[in-house]
Amino acid sequence: MINKQLLPILHREEIAARGLQIAVDKKLRDQLRTTLIPEGKRCLLVGLAWKSEDEKAKTPYSLNILDWEPILRVPGLTFVNLQTGDCNAELAAAVDAFGIPIAHNEILDSRLATNSYATRVAAMDIVVAPDSDAAAIAAAFDIPVFSIILPSLKNTRSSQHTTQVFIQGQSGEWQNVIRDVGLALLDHTVSAGVISKRAPYLRTFAQLYAINGQSEDAELLYRRLAQEPGLAAEALHQIAFLRQKIGQNEDALRLFDEALSIDPGFWHSYNGRGLALASLNRFEDAISSYRQGLTLNPQSGEIHNNLGTSLRCLGHAAEALTHYRQAKELLPNVKSILLNEASALDESGNTEQALQAFEELVSLHPNYIDARYNRSQILLSTGQFEAGWKEFVWRLKRPAANAHHDLFPQPVWQGEGLSGKRILVWTEQGIGDELLTVSMIPDIIDATEHVIILCSKRL
């Protein structure tokens, strides 16, 4: 039995010096490996523990295994539970969440059956754990350990060459540590010849981080992807896209250019370049970039759509319409493309066709705010006031709306009688709209008892 006051054990020499012995049943160890590794399959056995047991450090801590997806998704690994105590619920939750099995036979508490537990640890190729018996025993057997520790413990760790230490950067925050352990495991599986390519994992998790708004994590993985043969242009393009999403268009433009300098045929970056240039109001340059992209891939509906938008910004609605229609053929039923086509019809003077296009779009997407709002504009501009005013209420739902009616707790007028009521009239849009509608104020004053008017300072 190991005296836990002497754990963690990081050197075989320490075990001998302290008169400790850990016996491994080699036959059982080999049986475990045979059972856990399917015949004909090449993989590494990775033992997992997520709760600290280091009483000497007096800083017990645990991690949530449901945060371990970047570890559990590393290919070429079979995971084995080394966590002592009752952890069935946690294991079941992890399996349900990720669909990745974690081998688990009932493990006796290491304090009661150290040698049996040590045999199980000895069957592993790698151990991932905080301060725990699993980490200590694995290190004693020179099994690679990825040790997850608190900052307060970093100066107590041994320089054991088989142990890699991953230190928590911020109290209560393990996300970056888990990310880095996942990357280290990925490198280990490649070095061991179990898998040959890092790219699928790096690409998948970079995209996942980007979707979750973790742009720094996403960029870190794309930087790693850039080191893979033939993937630098793709990776730089994705980093540029991340920068563009947060408004860093100059940086994005530089990175798109860098991607194209590596691979001039990477047409995606001409599209990205165009978007960055358009965001900087450099529409002529954006159009040029889009055209270069279409030279490489004339079947890109996305580029046709973006080119059309830049052309519209310069007043070339008729030419834009041609590209929107090509985009619609290539990407049918994409509502933003249908919206752009209808808008270009309106801007090029084809009002009836535009209204019909908006009607069709609204029938497909009844809650599409921009479609409803733009339809109201055509209805009002063509004198169809009853239908237009009814539809015009959709303006209030637009992200760009400057009518903050939701700031007022009072109900919005629905056309009911105003006699005896107190009425609040507030401004929206611009000074021109106020001047157009101010003539109706006397009618409201005549219809009710008390009117409060909120208007621009200039009025």
N, C-alpha and C positions, 0 to 999 in steps of 0.2 A: 504494500500500500504506500502511495506517495503522501508525504506530509505536505499538505497544501500550503503551509507557510513558506515552503521552499519554491513554490511555483511562481512565475513561469520558468521552466527549465529550457535554456536556450543552447546548451552545449552538452555533448555526450560526456566531456571531461567533468563537468559539474556534477553529473549524476554519479560518476565513480568517486569523485572527491567527497561527496556527501553520503556515500555508502548506500545509495539508492539503486534499486534494480527494477527494470521494467522488462518483463518477459513477454515475448511475442510468440504466439503459436503459429509457426510458419505455414503449417498445413492449412489451418483455418484461414490465415491471411490469403493464401493462394486460392482457396475455395471461394472466398469472398470476391476476389478479383474475377474469377471465372464466372461466378453468378452475376456479377454486376456489369460485366462487359459482354455483350452478345457475341456469339461466335461469328468470326469473320468481320467484325466491326472494329474499326480503329478509333479509339477515343481515349481521353484521359479521365481518371476518376478524381473528382474534386469534392473534398469534404467541406461541409459548411457548418459553422456555428455562428450565432449572432448575439450571444449574451456573454458578457464578461463574467469571469469567476475569480478574478485576481483579488483576493482578500488583503494581500500584503499592500497593494496599492491604495486600498481603501476608497477606490473610486469605481465601484461596479457600474456598468453601463450596458445598455443593450440597443440593438438596432432593430428596425422593423423590416422583416424579410420581404414584406410587400413593396419595399422600396428597392429591391434588389434586381429589378428587371434587366438593367444593363449587364449584370453578372450572369443571370440565368439564361439570357439569350445568346451568349457566346457559343458559337457552333463547335462541334467536336468534343463536347464535354458530357460526362454523365455525373450527375450530382448526387451526393450521399449525405444524409443527415448525420452530423456529429454532435448536435446539440443535446446535452443531457437534460434530464427532467422531462416533465410533461409538456410537449410542444406539438402534440397531434393537431390541435386546432390551428396553430400557425402554419403548419405544413399543409394542411388541407386548404387553407385560404390561399396559400401561394400557388398550389396546383390549380385551384379553381381560377385564379386570376390570370395565370400565364399559360396553363395547359402544358406545363413542363414537369415531368415526374421528378421527384426527389426520393431516392431510395431510402427506405426507413424500416429497419427492424427494431424492435424494442431494445433500447440501449440502457444497460444498468448504469446507475449513477457512478461516475468515475471514482468517487471517494470510496465506494464499496467494492468495486471490481476493476481495479486499475489495469491489470494485465489483459483482461478481456477487452476492455475499451481500447487499450493501446494496440491490440492486434487489429482492431477495426481501423484505427488511425493509420497504422503501418501499411494498410492495403491501399492507401490513397496515393495519387501522383502529386497532388497539390492540396493544401488546406487554406481555406479563407476563413478567418476568424478574428475576433477581438482578443483581448487578454483572456485566455481560457486554457483549460487542460488540453484541448485539441491542438491549439497553437504550440503549447509547450512541448507536448509529446512529439508532434511532427518535427519540430526543430531539433529535438534530441536525436531523431532518426535521420537527420539531414534531408527531410522531405521539404520541398519548397513551401514556404508559408507566406501568404499575403496577410500581414498583420494590420488590422484596423484599430487604431488607438486614439486616445485623447491627447491633446497637446501637453497635458501635465505629465504624461508618461514618456515623452519622446527622448528624454535624457537617460531613461532607465533601460532602454533597449540595447540588446547586444548587437555587435557587428557581425553576427552569424551570417555567413555568405549566402545561405539559402533563404534568408528572411528578407522580404521587402516590406517596408513600413509605410503605411498610408495614414497620415495624421489629419484629424479633423481640423478644418480651418476656422470654423466659427461654432460657438457653442450651440448644440442642438441641431446642427446642420451637417448631414452626412451625404448629401446628394453628390457633391464633387468627388468625395472619396469613393463612393460606389461607382461613379463614372470612371475614375482612374483605375480602380481594380478591374473593371470590365475590360478596359483597354490593355492592361497588363496581362490578363488571362488570354486575350486575343493574341497578343504577341507571343505568349508562351505556346499556344496551340500551333501557331505557324512555325515557331522555332523547332518544335517537336515533330514537325512534319505531319501532324494530324489533319490540318487543313492547309490549303495553298494560298488562299486569297483572303485578305482582310476587307476588301471593298464592300461586299454585301452587308456586313455588319455595320461598317462605318457609315455607309449611305443610309441604311435603315434608321439608325439612331440619330444621325444628324437631322434627318427629316422629322423624326419624332420630336426632337428638342425644338426644332424650328416651329412646328405646329403648336407646341406648348408655350411658345414665347420665350424659350430659353436660348436667346440668340448667341450668347457667349459660348455655351456648351456646344451648340450647333456649329459655330465657327471653328472651335477647337477640333471637332471631329472632321470637318471638311479640310482643315489644314493637314490632318493625318491622311485623309483620302488623297490629297494633292501629292503625297509622297509615293503613292502607288503607281506603278508603270502605266503610262498612257491616260491617267485620270486627272492630271493637273488642271487642264482647261475646264473640265466639268466642275471640279472642286472650287476653283476660283470664281467661276460663274455663279455658283451657289452662294459663295460668300458675298459676292457683289449684290446678289438679290437680297440677302439679309440686310446689307447696309442700305439698300434702296428702300426697303420696307420701313426703316426707321428714319427716313428722310435724309440720309447721308449720300446724296446723289453724286457729288463730286468724287467721293471715295468709290462709290459703285461704278462710276464711269471709268475710273482708273483701273479697277479690277476687271471689268469687262474687256478693256483694251489689253490688259495683261493676258487674259484667257485667249484672246484672239491672236496675240503675238505667239503664243505656244501652239495653237491650232487654228489657223485661218479658216478652216472649214467648219468650225463649231458655230453653226448658224444661230443657235439659241442666244449667243452673246450679242449678235447684231440686234436681236429683238430686245434684249435687256438694255443694250446701249441706247436704243431708241427711246425706251421708257424713261431712262435716266435723263436723256437730253430733253424730252418733252416736259419732264418735271421741272427742268431748269428754263422752260419756255424757249428752248432752242429748237423750234419746230422744223426749220429747214434741215438742220443737221439730223434731227430724228428721222425725217422722211428719207434722207440719204441712207441712214443706217438700216432702216426697214427694207429699203429696196435692195441693199446688199444681201440682207438675209433672205429675201425672196429669190434672189438669183441662185442661192444655194439650195433653198427649199421652197419652191413655188406652191407647195401643197400645205403650207402652214396657215391654217385659218386664224391663228392667234396674231401672226404678223400682219395679215391682211386687215384684220380688225383694228389693230393699233395704228397701222398706216392710215386707214380711213379717218381715225380720230385726229391725227396730226394734220391731215389735209383739211378737215373741217375747221380746225383752229385757225387756219390761214384763209378760210373763206371758200375753199374748193369743195363745196358740198357735193356737186355732181360727180366729180372724180372719186370722192370718198364713197359715194353710193356704190360705185362699181366694186370697190374693195370689200365693202360690207356684204354685198351679195355673194362675192366669192367666199368670204368667211362663212356665210350662212350655209352655202353648199357643202363646205368642208366640215363645219361644226353645226349641224342642224339642231334647232331647238335650244340653243344657248341664249338665255333671255337678254343678256347684255348686248349681244350682237343684234338681236331683233330690235332692241331699243334703239341702238345706233342707226340701224337701217331706217326705221320709222322717222327718227329725228332728222336724218339726212334728206329724206323725202320732203319733209316740211321745210327745211332750210333751202332746198333747191326749188321751191315753189310748187311742189306737187302736193298741195294741201289735202285733197280728197284721198289720194293714195296713202298719205301719211296717216290720216284719221282711220282709214281702213286697217292699216298696219297696226296702229295702236289698239284698235278694237280686237284684232286677232290676238295680239300679245296679252291683253287683259283677260281674254277668254281662257288663255292657257295658264296665266299666272295672275289670278284675281287680286292678290295682295302685293303685287309688285308696285311699290310706292312711286318710283320714277315714271313708270308707264302710266299710272293713273294721273299723276300730276301733269305730265306732258299732254295727255289726252285732254285734260281740262283746259290747258292753254289754247289748244286748237279750237275746242268748242267755243270758248269765250271770244277768240279772235275772229271766228266766223259768225258771230251773232247768236249762237245757240246758248243763250244766257242761263236758262233754267237748268239745263243739263250741265253746263259748264260750271255754274256756281256750286251745284251739288257735288261735282267731282273735285272742285277746287279745294275742298276741305283736306284732301290728301297732302297739300303743301305743308300742313302742320306736322306731318309724320316724317318729313325729309330731314336727314342729318344736318343739312345746310340751312334749315329753317331758322329764321331769327325771330319768330313769333313764339315767345315763351308763355303761351297760355296756360301751361301746366303749373306755372308759378302761382296762379290764382286758384283758390279753392272753390270759387263760385262756378256753377254749371254754365256751359256754353249755350248761348241762345239757339233754340231749335225752331224758331218761327212762331212761337206762341205769343199771345197778347202781352203788351208791355205796361198796360195801365196799372198804376199804383206800385211799380217796381223801381228799385234803385239799379241803374245800369252803369256798368264799367265799359268804356270803349277804349281800347288800347291800340297803339301803333304797331305796324309790322312792315317788313320790306323797306322801302326807301321813301325819301321825301316826295318823289313824284307820285307814288301811290297814295300818299296822304293827301296831296293836293287834288287828286282825282276823286277821292271818296269823301273829302271834307264837306262837300255840298249836301251830303245826306245827314249831317249832324243835326240841322234844324228839325228834320222829320222825327228824329229820335227824341229830341227835346219836347216836341209837341205831343209825342205818344206816351210819355211817362212822367213820373213825378220828379225824379232826381237823376242827373247824368254826371258821371265822373269821366273826364277825358284825359287819357295819358297819351301825349304826343311828343314829337321831337322838339328839342329846345328851340329850334329856329321858328317853329310855329307858335 
